[in-house]
Amino acid sequence: QGYFLCATLKGQLPEEVLGQGSTPTDPWSSLLTAWGDPAIVVRCGVPEPAALTETSQLITVDGVDWFPEELERGFVFTSYGRTLNIEVTVPDAYQPEIDALVELSPAVAATIPLAQD
């Protein structure tokens, strides 16, 4: 089911993110989509982040909860509370990085179901 959901998500993702056109990934994968250079990358089906705890602050965009982690040069956001975890890496060339979630969250909300408690 995870592979099917990731393929469905890939088909729903926007043609552009933050004005950046899609970039081929090497190797090609239905689990990976990228835009621009430096690349904004969406990975489907990643493990839960090690830093995530019960008290972690989440950001909610269009009904999708995201766990933000600051990187050396940007942010990685991992969805929370869905049947699959989606990871969005946004380089600091695209500040504010959270703007990418505004463009990507609708596709995640439409294709990746909420996890059952």
C-alpha positions as CSV (number, residue, x, y, z in Angstrom):
1,Q,0.0,0.0,0.0
2,G,2.9,2.4,0.8
3,Y,4.3,2.2,-2.7
4,F,0.8,2.9,-4.2
5,L,0.3,5.9,-1.9
6,C,3.7,7.3,-2.8
7,A,3.1,6.9,-6.5
8,T,-0.3,8.6,-6.1
9,L,1.3,11.5,-4.1
10,K,4.0,11.9,-6.8
11,G,1.2,12.3,-9.4
12,Q,-0.5,15.0,-7.3
13,L,2.5,17.1,-6.5
14,P,2.7,20.5,-8.3
15,E,4.6,21.1,-11.5
16,E,6.5,23.9,-9.7
17,V,7.4,24.6,-6.1
18,L,8.4,28.2,-5.1
19,G,8.7,29.0,-8.8
20,Q,11.2,26.1,-9.4
21,G,10.5,23.5,-12.1
22,S,10.9,19.8,-11.5
23,T,14.5,18.4,-11.4
24,P,15.2,14.8,-12.4
25,T,16.4,12.6,-9.5
26,D,19.2,10.1,-9.9
27,P,18.2,7.3,-9.7
28,W,14.6,8.0,-10.6
29,S,12.2,6.8,-7.9
30,S,8.5,7.1,-7.3
31,L,9.5,7.8,-3.7
32,L,11.5,11.0,-4.6
33,T,10.5,14.2,-6.3
34,A,12.7,17.4,-6.6
35,W,12.4,20.9,-7.9
36,G,15.1,23.6,-8.6
37,D,18.8,23.9,-7.8
38,P,19.6,23.7,-5.0
39,A,16.8,21.1,-4.9
40,I,13.7,21.2,-2.8
41,V,13.1,17.4,-2.3
42,V,10.1,15.4,-1.3
43,R,10.7,11.9,0.0
44,C,7.8,9.5,0.6
45,G,7.8,6.7,3.2
46,V,10.6,7.9,5.5
47,P,11.1,6.8,9.1
48,E,9.9,8.9,12.0
49,P,12.6,11.5,12.9
50,A,14.7,10.6,15.8
51,A,14.3,14.1,17.3
52,L,10.5,13.9,17.4
53,T,9.1,13.6,20.9
54,E,5.7,14.0,22.5
55,T,6.5,17.7,23.3
56,S,7.8,18.6,19.8
57,Q,6.4,21.7,18.3
58,L,4.5,21.0,15.1
59,I,3.5,23.3,12.2
60,T,0.1,22.7,10.7
61,V,-0.4,23.7,7.0
62,D,-3.6,22.9,5.2
63,G,-4.5,20.2,7.7
64,V,-1.1,18.5,7.6
65,D,1.1,18.5,10.7
66,W,4.8,18.9,10.1
67,F,7.8,18.5,12.4
68,P,10.5,21.1,11.5
69,E,14.2,20.4,12.0
70,E,16.8,23.1,11.2
71,L,19.7,21.9,9.0
72,E,23.0,23.6,8.4
73,R,21.6,25.1,5.2
74,G,17.8,25.0,5.4
75,F,15.1,22.9,7.0
76,V,13.7,19.4,6.8
77,F,10.0,19.0,7.5
78,T,8.5,15.6,8.2
79,S,4.8,15.0,8.2
80,Y,3.2,13.6,11.4
81,G,0.1,11.6,12.1
82,R,-0.3,10.1,8.6
83,T,-0.1,6.5,7.4
84,L,3.2,7.3,5.7
85,N,5.8,9.9,6.7
86,I,6.6,12.5,4.0
87,E,9.9,14.4,4.3
88,V,10.4,17.8,2.6
89,T,13.9,19.2,2.5
90,V,14.1,23.0,1.7
91,P,17.5,24.6,1.2
92,D,17.9,28.1,2.8
93,A,18.0,29.6,-0.7
94,Y,14.2,29.5,-0.5
95,Q,13.5,31.5,2.6
96,P,11.1,31.4,4.4
97,E,11.4,27.6,3.9
98,I,7.9,27.0,5.3
99,D,6.4,28.5,2.1
100,A,7.2,25.2,0.3
101,L,4.8,23.5,2.7
102,V,2.0,25.8,1.5
103,E,2.4,24.5,-2.0
104,L,3.0,20.8,-1.0
105,S,0.6,20.2,1.8
106,P,-2.6,20.0,-0.3
107,A,-1.2,17.0,-2.2
108,V,-0.1,15.3,1.0
109,A,-3.6,15.9,2.6
110,A,-5.3,14.5,-0.5
111,T,-3.3,11.3,-0.9
112,I,-1.8,10.2,2.4
113,P,-4.5,9.2,4.9
114,L,-4.4,10.1,8.5
115,A,-3.1,7.3,10.8
116,Q,-5.6,5.6,13.0
117,D,-4.9,6.0,16.7
